[in-house]
Each structure stands twice: as C-alpha cells, then as structure tokens.
C-alpha cells in the first residue's frame, strides 16, 4: 500500500541531460501505482508562486526519454529561504519566503516533493524537510560533484561531448602544429576535465583540485616538441587556477544571497596566452560552454536517470522521505539529506566532501588521477 497519493516534481539549478528521463520514470512509476503526479514550473520559483501542472504521459509528459533540458523548466537563481525582493523605492531586501511554499504544498495536498538538483537544491530540500515537507532529492549536475553519490545523471553525456570536442581539436591541432586548449565545465570539481582528457588522449589536464604550475605545463609541451610532436592538447576545468593565482571570475551576480553567485570562465584563454608566450607555439582556446549541458542524454544517462526516477518513486511509496537517492558501488540506494548537506554531514572518503564544502571533488588518490599520471599526462603539478 503506497504511502503517497499525490506527488510533485521540481527541477532546479543548471539543467543536465537526463532530467526529462528522470521525470518520465517518476511519472510512469506513479501511473503504474495509481499515484497522481505534478510538476512545479521553474524549480523553487514554481513552489513560491504556486505554479504547477499535472504531468500526463499522454500529453505534456510524453516522448521524454531522449529529450534534453527539462519540460518543467528550471531556475538557478531562486533561494526561497533568502529571496531577493526589490522594494518600490529600489532598495533590495532578502526575505525568507519558505513558509509561503510550505503553505502552497499543503493547500495542493502534495504528499511528497521530488527535488531534482545539485548541492544548492538539496540544501533547500533539506531545509524544507525540517519544516515538515516530505522531500526526496535526486542528484543532478553535469559536474558530478554531489556528495554521497558516485555518479550524477548528465555527467556521462557531458564527458562524451567534451571527448568529441577533444577529438576534433586533435586533428586541427596536428594540422597547424598548435597547442589547443579546451575549457570545460566544473566549478570546484575536475571530473569532466579529467575523464574527457583521458578519453580524448589529452596531454595536459588541469583541475580545481590541483592548482597548476604553468612551468610544468610548458615543460610537458616542450618535452613533446623535443620528441617531434608538434602539437599538444590541454584540457582545463573552468575552475582550475594557477598555484599563485585565483579563480577567474567572469561575472559576479547578485541574484540571491547564499547562492553560488559567480560565473566562471576565462582560464582557457589565459592558458592559451601564457603557453604561446612561454613556448612560442601558436596556441588557441576553445570554451565548450553550454553545449555540454544541452541536447539528448547518452544511453548510459537515460538508464541512470531511469534508475534514479524509479527509485525515487519507490522510496516515496514506502514512505522513506528526506533522503537523497544515490548510486554507490553500482547500486541504487539512499542517504538522509541531513547526512548530505545538514548537521550530521558525513565528511571524508565515504561521502567525497570536505568540512568546508558539500562538493564531491576528485580525491587525489582517485583511479582517474593514477591513470592520468601513469600515462604521463601533466596535471600541472
Ligand atoms: O553546475 C553545473 C554548471 O554547468 C557549472 O559547471 C557551471 O559553472 C554552471 O553550471 C554555469 O551555469 P549557469 O551559467 O547556468 O549559472
């Protein structure tokens, strides 16, 4: 006997391939079990403005498996616990409007809210759970940096897209005898850069976890030149930084206190300039950007998303709330939101995060690091 009769989904934060596949899996499992399913429009904004639609597999929720983006929209600038309000006189205030959301959920009679998102989304999800809302989080982000889960959906697709870009840069780099730099996403974690660098056979991979020494990068390129290799491929995370420098912030945003209010970008351009100056080899940067997040999910992500969605709905039916669905050692499971982003936060190898942050960075003893070093790839140190 299911513990829920009426549930709602929201997708929050930057989109990721597989969001619609998760929605589809939740809605289908709900239908199989006679449960009504709704979607809040544009993430937590939908909760605040009471904007939701019924998800129907015959109409608006049909044909979703391969579709990129999210059919219910998303918002990555809405922190309802600290919401930016501009008063008539132009002054700005930050207000906690979470009680409005709780009332909306109560009025609609939702027994559970599925929160599809990354670290910030799950923090709000946990805060709603403390206010008595039944929440189930599903870890989404192409950056693959949510604690307590080995893989978020969307990541595999992003790595494939980055790998394809490296393949394409290879042929043009070789033809022109150039250094090609590819800047990929990854604010605080280098998963996309490292894995695509290995998949694409790059010579240098720079990640936020290992501040780089430009002289080491140059030495690698020179060593290749001495061996007759006239070109090199450098992959960098947008969040990589030099040992003596800072993160390159393209823009500071003021769209909600407490959110991660910086837009990164520019390290690839800096690297290309520095490498050209220090080696004399013509160097170019390509910033891959939002191509990594858009479009159809890989087969792997479709299956992973489907596993996440069905598991989330199964947990709701069992009455297991205030948890994050996770994927650990090849198995679907769950962990309490409190352990992921709350007071009981579990720190260290089991979760992948640190005391200072909830982000699952690449551990320095990870297999990917070992593999890269064995291959002679320069990691900037
Ligand atoms: O969190 C995923 C991510 O793709 C980051 O790698 C990137 O920095 C960020 O989103 C950019 O998103 P937006 O410009 O939509 O805020």
Boltz pocket constraint, residues with backbone or C-beta under 6 A from the ligand:
constraints:
  - pocket:
      binder: B
      contacts: [[A, 14], [A, 15], [A, 76], [A, 118], [A, 141], [A, 142], [A, 143], [A, 185], [A, 186], [A, 187], [A, 238], [A, 262], [A, 263], [A, 264], [A, 293]]
      max_distance: 6.0
